Amino acid sequence: MNNFVVMPMFIPILFAIIAIFFRQQVKIQKIIVFCGILLLFCINIILLLQVKMDGIQVLAFGGWEAPFGITFVADSFSALLVVTTSIVALCCILFAYRSLSARFENMFVYPLILLMIAGVNGSFLTGDMFNLFVCFEVMLLASFALITLGGGKEKLRESFKYVIINILASWLFLVALAMLYGTLGTLNMAHLAERVVEVDQGPMLTTVSLLFLVVFALKAGLFLFYWLPGSYRVPETPLAALFGALLTKVGIYALFRTFTLIFPLQTNITHGLIGLLAFATIILGCLGVIAFKDLRQIVAYNVIIGVGFVLLGLYANNVVAFEGAIYYLMHDMVIKALLFLVIGTMMYITGRTSFDEIKGMIHKFPVFGWLFFIMMLSLAGIPPFSGFLGKVLIGEGLIEKENYLFVIVAFLSSIAVLYSLLRVFLKSIFGESTHNEKFKAKIPKMMLYPMLILGFLTLAMGIGAEFLAPFVKDATQILMNPSIYIQAVLYP
């Protein structure tokens, strides 16, 4: 059964290779990709249940046990994220089937999406730092191709920034790995955690940990997010939704895994710096969502606020905050995908990017209008939607940390998010209807249904939070007690 651990990475790669052979038969490609993602979802559910019943699942490739061989590890934290990834990917791909042009579909877009998903899942499941780098690169190379497909001056300009920043981060990642291996003689995460405790986390290891912090902060869009708003604005809608929902989350996951498992000792330095960066990220993100009228910019800065908010949970470094961060991370993956798809649909219907130029859509598209309203409430953390519980628990964790300034700013950010979307809702969705013959007459069902699924999911995750609670508590226990992870990997 441990073979299931590698399946979330293996299945997308396998189906991507198969799809490549049908470049001219796009309909066959779509069937292959849909079957692959559906199978991936089923496998991920089985893996999550297996982890819950039997504990952490470990796969040692070629029979080489940790720390000597390549190891994949699935605990509740990583299993929850790969399940959420497969749901988001399925909805975005269904949306893409109707929204992407035939010319665009012939550019290997679907195999590239599968390869990117493979990199995302591999990053969540790998058990050593070098393979985390490898999985990052698989994900990024696919995203480099996806973000540049179609060409155009603006796209190439923003793509250049995206590629340069991520290449720089990857170079720093390699430097940090070399320093870490030179100091401790291993790159297996569980073995690193054991060695750090043995030698005590002195100045050298703290310096290495800060280098990893810079790398993962760049990839997550934490404070150093100059590249993100433009880069997430230019891809086609379903690709932007995948970027916004998944790519920054890999950086966030890496920060949680690194600073709860490998470098948990000098928290006054590492976690304190994470808290300050998260605080600054939220402030700058709030300024962005309020300042811009361009729908694409509003969406991008909402992604930035979410990054800062969830990492306040890592800063708080207690049980309640970790539970909130896990709930919020899953919520953020779902709701950011929905946000990109909804805003992209508005631009598809009207051909406009500023909400000042769009009015009264609910009169012609009532289902879509109320879906926007649900999305807005969920993003703002209004009960009973999925954003509420995570925000409350992170707030409780910050109160337990006795940092009341961060609590105030965190919840003021919810007001900023609500304001940024409420003005769009009141003018573009609920305002006075204006007729324009250039507007599309209807929303294709293949675009509407994936958004409805995500809208239902954000409600279900809020109402059914009790169902998710055992998995979240198990994930939190492992984050708070690294010895559980170490024991499962090194001493099975």
TITOR-16432 format. One record per residue (C-alpha): y, z, x; residue in one letter; residue number from 1. Coordinates in Angstrom, 1 decimal. Each point is the difference from the previous one (the first is absolute). Example, Ala and Ser with C-alpha at 12.3 -4.5 7.8 and 13.67 -1.06 7.14 Angstrom:
2
- north, up, east, resn, resi
- -4.5, 7.8, 12.3, a, 1
- 3.4, -0.7, 1.4, s, 2
This chain:
492
- north, up, east, resn, resi
- 0.0, 0.0, 0.0, m, 1
- 2.3, 0.5, 3.0, n, 2
- 0.2, -3.8, 0.3, n, 3
- 2.4, 0.1, -3.0, f, 4
- 2.6, 1.4, 2.4, v, 5
- 0.6, -3.4, 1.7, v, 6
- -0.2, -2.0, -3.2, m, 7
- 3.7, 0.3, -1.0, p, 8
- 0.8, -1.9, 3.2, m, 9
- -3.0, -2.2, 0.2, f, 10
- 0.1, -1.4, -3.6, i, 11
- 3.6, -1.4, 0.2, p, 12
- -0.7, -1.6, 3.4, i, 13
- -3.3, -1.6, -1.3, l, 14
- 1.6, -1.4, -3.1, f, 15
- 3.1, -1.2, 2.0, a, 16
- -2.3, -2.0, 2.3, i, 17
- -1.8, -1.5, -3.0, i, 18
- 3.3, -0.9, -1.7, a, 19
- 1.2, -1.8, 3.1, i, 20
- -2.6, -2.7, -0.6, f, 21
- 1.5, -0.9, -3.4, f, 22
- 3.6, -0.6, 1.0, r, 23
- 0.2, -3.1, -2.2, q, 24
- -1.8, 1.6, -2.9, q, 25
- 2.6, 2.7, -1.0, v, 26
- -1.9, 0.8, -3.2, k, 27
- -3.1, 0.8, 1.9, i, 28
- 2.1, 2.1, 2.4, q, 29
- 1.4, 2.0, -2.8, k, 30
- -3.5, 0.7, -1.4, i, 31
- -1.2, 1.1, 3.5, i, 32
- 3.0, 2.2, 0.6, v, 33
- -0.3, 1.6, -3.5, f, 34
- -3.7, 0.7, 0.5, c, 35
- 0.7, 1.5, 3.4, g, 36
- 2.7, 2.4, -1.2, i, 37
- -2.1, 1.0, -3.0, l, 38
- -3.0, 0.7, 2.2, l, 39
- 2.3, 1.9, 2.4, l, 40
- 1.3, 2.2, -2.9, f, 41
- -3.6, 0.8, -1.1, c, 42
- -1.1, 0.9, 3.6, i, 43
- 3.1, 2.1, 0.5, n, 44
- -0.7, 2.0, -3.2, i, 45
- -3.6, 0.6, 1.2, i, 46
- 1.3, 1.1, 3.4, l, 47
- 2.5, 2.4, -1.6, l, 48
- -2.8, 1.6, -2.2, l, 49
- -2.3, 0.2, 3.0, q, 50
- 2.6, 1.8, 2.0, v, 51
- 0.5, 2.5, -2.8, k, 52
- -3.7, 0.7, -0.5, m, 53
- -1.2, 0.0, 3.7, d, 54
- 3.1, 0.7, 2.0, g, 55
- 1.6, -2.1, 2.8, i, 56
- -1.8, -3.3, 0.7, q, 57
- -0.3, -1.1, 3.6, v, 58
- -1.2, -3.3, 1.3, l, 59
- -0.7, -0.4, 3.7, a, 60
- -0.3, -3.7, 0.9, f, 61
- -3.0, -1.0, 2.1, g, 62
- -1.4, 3.5, -0.2, g, 63
- 2.6, 1.2, 2.6, w, 64
- 0.9, 3.4, -1.3, e, 65
- 3.6, 1.3, 0.3, a, 66
- 1.9, 0.3, 2.2, p, 67
- -1.6, -2.8, 2.0, f, 68
- -0.2, -2.8, -2.6, g, 69
- 2.0, -1.6, -2.7, i, 70
- 0.2, 2.4, -3.0, t, 71
- 1.1, -0.5, -3.5, f, 72
- 0.6, 3.1, -2.1, v, 73
- 0.6, 0.3, -3.8, a, 74
- 1.3, 3.3, -1.3, d, 75
- 1.7, 0.6, -3.4, s, 76
- 3.4, -0.9, 1.3, f, 77
- -0.9, -3.4, 1.4, s, 78
- -2.4, -0.8, -2.9, a, 79
- 2.7, 0.7, -2.6, l, 80
- 2.3, -2.4, 1.9, l, 81
- -2.5, -2.9, 0.3, v, 82
- -0.8, 0.3, -3.8, v, 83
- 3.7, -0.2, -0.8, t, 84
- 0.4, -2.9, 2.4, t, 85
- -2.6, -2.0, -1.7, s, 86
- 1.6, 0.6, -3.5, i, 87
- 3.4, -1.1, 1.3, v, 88
- -1.5, -3.0, 1.8, a, 89
- -1.8, -1.1, -3.1, l, 90
- 3.1, 0.1, -2.2, c, 91
- 2.2, -1.8, 2.6, c, 92
- -2.6, -2.7, 0.6, i, 93
- -0.3, -0.6, -3.8, l, 94
- 3.8, -0.3, -0.1, f, 95
- 0.0, -2.4, 2.9, a, 96
- -2.4, -2.3, -1.8, y, 97
- 2.7, -1.0, -2.5, r, 98
- 3.2, 0.6, 2.0, s, 99
- -0.7, -1.8, 3.3, l, 100
- 0.5, -3.8, 0.3, s, 101
- -2.9, -2.3, 0.8, a, 102
- 1.7, -0.9, 3.3, r, 103
- 0.1, 3.6, 1.0, f, 104
- -3.6, 0.7, -1.1, e, 105
- -1.2, -2.8, 2.4, n, 106
- 1.3, 1.9, 3.0, m, 107
- -3.0, 2.4, 0.2, f, 108
- 2.0, 2.7, -1.8, v, 109
- -3.0, 1.5, -1.7, y, 110
- -2.2, 0.4, 3.1, p, 111
- 3.1, 1.5, 1.8, l, 112
- 0.4, 2.5, -2.8, i, 113
- -3.6, 1.1, 0.3, l, 114
- 0.4, 0.3, 3.8, l, 115
- 3.0, 2.2, -0.5, m, 116
- -1.9, 2.2, -2.5, i, 117
- -2.8, 0.3, 2.6, a, 118
- 2.5, 1.2, 2.5, g, 119
- 1.4, 2.6, -2.4, v, 120
- -3.4, 1.3, -1.0, n, 121
- -1.1, 0.1, 3.7, g, 122
- 3.1, 2.0, 0.9, s, 123
- -0.9, 2.6, -2.7, f, 124
- -3.6, 0.3, 1.1, l, 125
- -0.1, -0.3, 3.8, t, 126
- -1.0, 3.1, 1.9, g, 127
- 1.7, -0.8, 3.3, d, 128
- 3.5, -0.8, 1.2, m, 129
- -0.8, -3.3, 1.7, f, 130
- -1.6, -1.4, -3.1, n, 131
- 3.0, 1.2, -2.0, l, 132
- 2.0, -2.3, 2.3, f, 133
- -2.4, -2.9, -0.5, v, 134
- 0.1, 0.4, -3.8, c, 135
- 3.7, 0.2, 0.1, f, 136
- 0.1, -3.3, 1.8, e, 137
- -2.4, -1.7, -2.4, v, 138
- 2.3, 1.1, -2.9, m, 139
- 3.2, -1.0, 1.9, l, 140
- -1.2, -3.4, 1.1, l, 141
- -0.9, -0.9, -3.5, a, 142
- 3.3, 1.3, -1.3, s, 143
- 1.9, -2.0, 2.7, f, 144
- -1.6, -3.1, -1.3, a, 145
- 0.6, 0.9, -3.7, l, 146
- 3.7, 0.9, 0.5, i, 147
- 0.8, -3.3, 1.7, t, 148
- -2.0, -2.3, -2.4, l, 149
- 2.3, -2.6, -1.7, g, 150
- 2.7, 0.1, 2.6, g, 151
- 3.8, 0.1, -0.8, g, 152
- 2.9, 1.3, 2.0, k, 153
- 0.2, 3.5, -1.6, e, 154
- -3.7, 0.5, 0.1, k, 155
- -0.3, -0.9, 3.7, l, 156
- 2.9, 2.2, 0.9, r, 157
- -1.4, 3.1, -1.7, e, 158
- -3.5, -0.9, 1.1, s, 159
- 1.2, 0.0, 3.6, f, 160
- 1.3, 3.5, -0.3, k, 161
- -3.2, 1.1, -1.6, y, 162
- -2.2, -1.5, 2.7, v, 163
- 2.2, 1.3, 2.9, i, 164
- 0.1, 3.6, -1.3, i, 165
- -3.7, 0.1, -0.6, n, 166
- -0.8, -1.5, 3.4, i, 167
- 2.2, 2.6, 1.6, l, 168
- -1.8, 2.7, -1.9, a, 169
- -3.4, -1.4, 1.0, s, 170
- 1.1, 0.0, 3.7, w, 171
- 1.1, 3.6, -0.3, l, 172
- -3.3, 0.8, -1.7, f, 173
- -2.0, -1.4, 3.0, l, 174
- 2.2, 2.1, 2.4, v, 175
- -0.7, 3.1, -2.1, a, 176
- -3.7, -0.7, 0.0, l, 177
- -0.1, -0.5, 3.8, a, 178
- 1.8, 3.3, 0.5, m, 179
- -2.2, 1.8, -2.5, l, 180
- -3.2, -1.4, 1.6, y, 181
- 1.3, 0.8, 3.5, g, 182
- 0.7, 3.6, -1.0, t, 183
- -3.1, 0.8, -2.1, l, 184
- -2.6, -2.7, 0.9, g, 185
- -0.8, -0.9, -3.6, t, 186
- 1.4, -1.8, -3.0, l, 187
- -2.4, 1.2, -2.8, n, 188
- 2.2, 1.9, -2.5, m, 189
- -2.4, 2.9, -0.4, a, 190
- -0.6, 0.3, 3.7, h, 191
- 3.8, -0.2, 0.7, l, 192
- 0.6, 2.9, -2.5, a, 193
- -2.6, 2.1, 1.8, e, 194
- 1.4, -0.8, 3.5, r, 195
- 3.6, 0.7, -1.0, v, 196
- -1.0, 3.5, -1.1, v, 197
- -2.0, 0.5, 3.2, e, 198
- 2.8, -0.9, 2.4, v, 199
- 2.8, 1.3, -2.3, d, 200
- 2.7, -2.5, -1.1, q, 201
- 2.4, 0.2, 2.9, g, 202
- 3.1, -2.0, 0.8, p, 203
- -1.9, -3.2, 1.0, m, 204
- -2.1, -0.1, -3.2, l, 205
- 3.1, 0.8, -2.1, t, 206
- 1.8, -2.9, 1.6, t, 207
- -3.0, -2.3, -0.8, v, 208
- 0.1, 1.3, -3.6, s, 209
- 3.7, -0.9, -0.3, l, 210
- -0.8, -3.5, 1.2, l, 211
- -2.6, -0.3, -2.7, f, 212
- 2.6, 1.3, -2.4, l, 213
- 2.4, -2.8, 1.0, v, 214
- -2.7, -2.6, -0.4, v, 215
- -1.2, 1.1, -3.5, f, 216
- 3.6, 0.6, -1.1, a, 217
- 0.8, -3.6, 0.8, l, 218
- -3.0, -1.3, -1.9, k, 219
- 0.6, 2.3, -3.0, a, 220
- 3.7, -0.7, -0.2, g, 221
- 0.9, 3.6, 0.6, l, 222
- 3.7, 0.1, 1.0, f, 223
- -0.5, -3.0, 2.4, l, 224
- -0.1, -2.3, -3.0, f, 225
- 2.6, -2.6, 0.9, y, 226
- -2.6, -2.8, -0.2, w, 227
- -1.4, 1.0, -3.4, l, 228
- 2.5, -0.9, -2.7, p, 229
- 0.3, -3.6, 1.2, g, 230
- -3.6, -0.5, 0.9, s, 231
- -1.3, 1.2, -3.4, y, 232
- 2.6, -2.0, -1.8, r, 233
- -1.0, -3.5, 1.1, v, 234
- -3.7, -0.4, -0.7, p, 235
- -1.3, -1.3, -3.3, e, 236
- -0.3, 2.7, -2.7, t, 237
- -3.7, 0.9, 0.2, p, 238
- 0.1, 0.0, 3.8, l, 239
- 3.1, 2.2, 0.0, a, 240
- -1.8, 2.3, -2.4, a, 241
- -2.9, 0.3, 2.4, l, 242
- 2.3, 0.7, 2.9, f, 243
- 2.0, 2.6, -1.9, g, 244
- -3.0, 1.7, -1.5, a, 245
- -2.4, 0.0, 3.0, l, 246
- 1.5, -0.6, 3.5, l, 247
- 2.4, 2.9, 0.2, t, 248
- -2.8, 2.3, -1.3, k, 249
- -2.1, -0.8, 3.0, v, 250
- 2.7, 1.4, 2.2, g, 251
- 0.3, 3.1, -2.2, i, 252
- -3.8, 0.5, 0.1, y, 253
- 0.1, -0.2, 3.8, a, 254
- 2.7, 2.6, 0.2, l, 255
- -2.0, 2.4, -2.3, f, 256
- -3.2, -0.6, 1.9, r, 257
- 1.5, 0.3, 3.4, t, 258
- 2.2, 3.1, -0.6, f, 259
- -2.6, 2.0, -2.0, t, 260
- -3.1, -0.8, 2.1, l, 261
- 1.0, -0.9, 3.5, i, 262
- 3.4, 1.6, 0.7, f, 263
- 0.2, 3.1, -2.4, p, 264
- 1.3, 2.5, 2.5, l, 265
- 3.6, -0.6, 0.8, q, 266
- 1.1, -0.3, -3.6, t, 267
- 3.5, 1.4, 0.7, n, 268
- 0.6, -3.2, 2.0, i, 269
- -2.1, -2.7, -1.6, t, 270
- 0.2, 1.0, -3.6, h, 271
- 3.6, 1.1, 0.3, g, 272
- 0.9, -3.5, 1.3, l, 273
- -2.0, -1.6, -2.8, i, 274
- 1.9, 2.1, -2.6, g, 275
- 3.4, -1.0, 1.5, l, 276
- -1.0, -3.7, 0.0, l, 277
- -1.3, 0.2, -3.6, a, 278
- 3.2, 1.7, -1.1, f, 279
- 2.2, -2.7, 1.6, a, 280
- -2.3, -2.7, -1.4, t, 281
- 0.5, 1.3, -3.5, i, 282
- 3.8, 0.3, 0.4, i, 283
- 0.3, -3.6, 1.3, l, 284
- -2.4, -1.3, -2.6, g, 285
- 2.0, 1.5, -2.8, c, 286
- 3.2, -1.6, 1.3, l, 287
- -1.8, -3.3, 0.1, g, 288
- -1.3, 0.1, -3.6, v, 289
- 3.4, 1.0, -1.3, i, 290
- 2.1, -2.4, 2.1, a, 291
- -1.9, -3.3, -0.8, f, 292
- 0.0, -2.2, -3.1, k, 293
- -2.6, -2.4, 1.5, d, 294
- -3.3, 0.8, -1.7, l, 295
- -2.0, -0.6, 3.2, r, 296
- 2.1, 2.4, 2.0, q, 297
- -0.3, 2.7, -2.7, i, 298
- -3.8, -0.4, 0.2, v, 299
- -0.1, 0.2, 3.8, a, 300
- 2.1, 3.1, 0.1, y, 301
- -2.2, 1.6, -2.6, n, 302
- -2.9, -0.5, 2.4, v, 303
- 2.0, 1.8, 2.7, i, 304
- 0.7, 3.0, -2.2, i, 305
- -3.7, 0.3, -0.8, g, 306
- -0.9, 0.1, 3.7, v, 307
- 2.4, 2.8, 0.7, g, 308
- -1.1, 2.0, -3.1, f, 309
- -3.7, 0.0, 0.8, v, 310
- 0.6, 0.9, 3.6, l, 311
- 1.8, 3.1, -1.1, l, 312
- -3.4, 1.2, -1.0, g, 313
- -1.2, -0.4, 3.6, l, 314
- 3.0, 1.9, 1.2, y, 315
- -0.7, 2.9, -2.4, a, 316
- -3.5, 0.2, 1.5, n, 317
- -1.6, 2.2, -2.7, n, 318
- -2.7, -0.4, -2.6, v, 319
- 2.3, -0.6, -3.0, v, 320
- 2.1, -2.6, 1.8, a, 321
- -3.1, -1.8, 1.3, f, 322
- -1.4, -0.2, -3.6, e, 323
- 3.4, -1.4, -1.2, g, 324
- 0.1, -2.5, 2.9, a, 325
- -3.4, -1.4, -0.8, i, 326
- 0.8, -0.3, -3.8, y, 327
- 3.3, -1.5, 0.9, y, 328
- -1.4, -2.5, 2.5, l, 329
- -2.5, -1.4, -2.5, m, 330
- 2.8, -0.1, -2.6, h, 331
- 2.3, -1.8, 2.4, d, 332
- -2.6, -2.7, 0.7, m, 333
- -0.4, -0.7, -3.7, v, 334
- 3.6, 0.3, -1.1, i, 335
- 1.5, -2.0, 2.9, k, 336
- -2.4, -2.9, -0.7, a, 337
- 1.2, 0.1, -3.6, l, 338
- 3.6, 0.2, 1.0, l, 339
- -0.2, -3.1, 2.2, f, 340
- -1.9, -1.9, -2.7, l, 341
- 2.4, 1.0, -2.8, v, 342
- 3.1, -0.9, 2.0, i, 343
- -1.7, -3.2, 1.2, g, 344
- -0.7, -0.9, -3.6, t, 345
- 3.6, 0.5, -1.0, m, 346
- 1.0, -2.4, 2.8, m, 347
- -2.7, -2.5, -1.1, y, 348
- 1.2, 0.0, -3.6, i, 349
- 3.7, -0.3, 0.8, t, 350
- 0.3, -1.5, 3.5, g, 351
- 2.6, 2.8, 0.8, r, 352
- -0.1, 2.8, 2.6, t, 353
- 3.0, 2.1, -1.1, s, 354
- -0.5, 2.2, -3.1, f, 355
- 3.6, -0.7, -1.0, d, 356
- -1.1, -3.6, -0.8, e, 357
- -2.9, 1.0, -2.3, i, 358
- 0.5, 1.5, -3.4, k, 359
- -2.1, 1.1, -3.0, g, 360
- -3.5, -1.0, 1.1, m, 361
- -1.7, 2.5, -2.4, i, 362
- 1.1, -2.1, -3.0, h, 363
- -2.1, -2.9, 1.1, k, 364
- -2.6, 1.9, 2.0, f, 365
- -0.5, 3.3, -1.7, p, 366
- -3.3, 0.9, 1.7, v, 367
- 1.4, -0.7, 3.4, f, 368
- 3.2, 2.0, -0.9, g, 369
- -1.9, 3.1, -0.9, w, 370
- -2.3, -0.4, 3.0, l, 371
- 3.2, 0.1, 2.2, f, 372
- 1.0, 3.2, -1.8, f, 373
- -3.4, 1.6, 0.8, i, 374
- 0.2, -1.1, 3.6, m, 375
- 3.5, 1.5, 0.3, m, 376
- -1.1, 3.4, -1.4, l, 377
- -3.0, 0.1, 2.3, s, 378
- 2.1, -0.8, 3.1, l, 379
- 2.4, 2.7, -0.9, a, 380
- -2.8, 2.6, -0.4, g, 381
- 0.3, 0.6, -3.8, i, 382
- -3.1, 1.5, -1.6, p, 383
- -2.6, -1.0, -1.0, p, 384
- 0.0, -2.8, 2.5, f, 385
- -1.7, 0.0, 3.4, s, 386
- 3.2, 0.7, 2.0, g, 387
- 0.6, 3.4, -1.6, f, 388
- -2.8, 2.2, 1.4, l, 389
- 0.4, -1.2, 3.6, g, 390
- 3.7, 0.6, 0.0, k, 391
- -0.4, 3.5, -1.5, v, 392
- -2.7, 1.0, 2.5, l, 393
- 2.0, -1.3, 3.0, i, 394
- 3.0, 1.9, -1.3, g, 395
- -2.1, 3.2, -0.3, e, 396
- -1.3, -0.6, 3.5, g, 397
- 3.6, -0.2, 1.3, l, 398
- 0.9, 3.1, -1.8, i, 399
- -2.9, 1.8, 1.6, e, 400
- 1.3, -1.3, 3.3, k, 401
- 3.4, 1.5, -1.0, e, 402
- 1.9, -3.2, 0.6, n, 403
- 2.2, -0.2, -3.2, y, 404
- 2.3, -2.7, 1.4, l, 405
- -3.0, -2.4, 0.2, f, 406
- -1.0, 1.0, -3.6, v, 407
- 3.4, -0.8, -1.3, i, 408
- 0.3, -3.3, 1.8, v, 409
- -3.6, -1.0, -1.0, a, 410
- 0.7, 0.5, -3.7, f, 411
- 3.5, -1.5, 0.2, l, 412
- -1.8, -3.1, 1.3, s, 413
- -1.8, -0.2, -3.3, s, 414
- 3.3, -0.1, -1.8, i, 415
- 1.2, -2.8, 2.4, a, 416
- -3.2, -2.0, -0.8, v, 417
- 0.4, 0.6, -3.7, l, 418
- 3.7, -1.1, 0.2, y, 419
- -0.8, -3.1, 2.0, s, 420
- -2.6, -1.2, -2.6, l, 421
- 1.8, 1.3, -3.1, l, 422
- 3.0, -2.2, 0.7, r, 423
- -2.4, -3.0, 0.3, v, 424
- -1.7, 1.0, -3.2, f, 425
- 3.2, 0.6, -2.1, l, 426
- 1.5, -3.3, 1.1, k, 427
- -2.8, -2.5, 0.8, s, 428
- -2.8, 1.3, -2.3, i, 429
- 1.7, 1.8, -2.9, f, 430
- 3.4, -1.6, 0.0, g, 431
- 1.5, -2.6, -2.2, e, 432
- -2.2, -3.1, 0.0, s, 433
- 1.5, -3.2, 1.3, t, 434
- -1.7, -3.4, -0.4, h, 435
- -0.5, -2.1, 3.1, n, 436
- -2.0, -3.2, -0.2, e, 437
- -1.1, 0.4, 3.6, k, 438
- -1.9, 3.2, -0.7, f, 439
- -3.7, -0.2, -0.4, k, 440
- -1.3, 0.1, -3.6, a, 441
- -2.8, 2.4, 0.6, k, 442
- -1.8, 2.1, 2.6, i, 443
- -3.4, -1.4, 0.9, p, 444
- -2.9, 2.3, -1.0, k, 445
- -1.5, -0.1, 3.5, m, 446
- 3.3, 1.6, 1.2, m, 447
- 0.5, 2.4, -2.9, l, 448
- -3.6, 1.5, 0.0, y, 449
- 0.0, 1.3, 3.6, p, 450
- 3.3, 1.7, -0.7, m, 451
- -1.4, 1.6, -3.1, l, 452
- -3.0, 1.2, 1.9, i, 453
- 2.3, 1.7, 2.6, l, 454
- 2.2, 1.4, -2.8, g, 455
- -3.1, 1.5, -1.7, f, 456
- -1.2, 1.3, 3.3, l, 457
- 3.2, 1.9, 0.8, t, 458
- -0.3, 1.7, -3.4, l, 459
- -3.7, 0.7, 0.4, a, 460
- 0.5, 1.5, 3.4, m, 461
- 2.6, 2.3, -1.4, g, 462
- -1.9, 1.1, -3.1, i, 463
- -3.4, 0.0, 1.8, g, 464
- 1.2, 1.9, 3.1, a, 465
- -2.6, 2.6, -0.7, e, 466
- -2.7, -2.6, 0.5, f, 467
- 1.4, -0.9, 3.5, l, 468
- 0.5, 3.7, 0.9, a, 469
- -3.5, 0.6, 1.6, p, 470
- 0.4, -2.9, 2.3, f, 471
- 3.6, 0.9, 0.9, v, 472
- -0.9, 3.6, 0.7, k, 473
- -2.9, -1.1, 2.2, d, 474
- 2.3, -2.3, 1.9, a, 475
- 2.5, 2.8, 0.4, t, 476
- -2.6, 2.4, 1.3, q, 477
- -0.9, -2.5, 2.7, i, 478
- 3.6, -0.5, 1.0, l, 479
- 0.6, 3.7, 0.2, m, 480
- -3.2, 0.8, 1.8, n, 481
- -0.6, -2.6, 2.8, p, 482
- -3.3, 1.7, 1.0, s, 483
- -1.6, -1.4, -3.1, i, 484
- 0.7, -3.6, 1.2, y, 485
- -1.0, 0.9, 3.6, i, 486
- -3.3, 1.5, -1.1, q, 487
- -0.9, -3.0, -2.2, a, 488
- 0.7, -2.5, 2.8, v, 489
- -1.1, 1.7, 3.2, l, 490
- -2.7, 2.4, -1.3, y, 491
- -1.7, -1.6, -3.1, p, 492
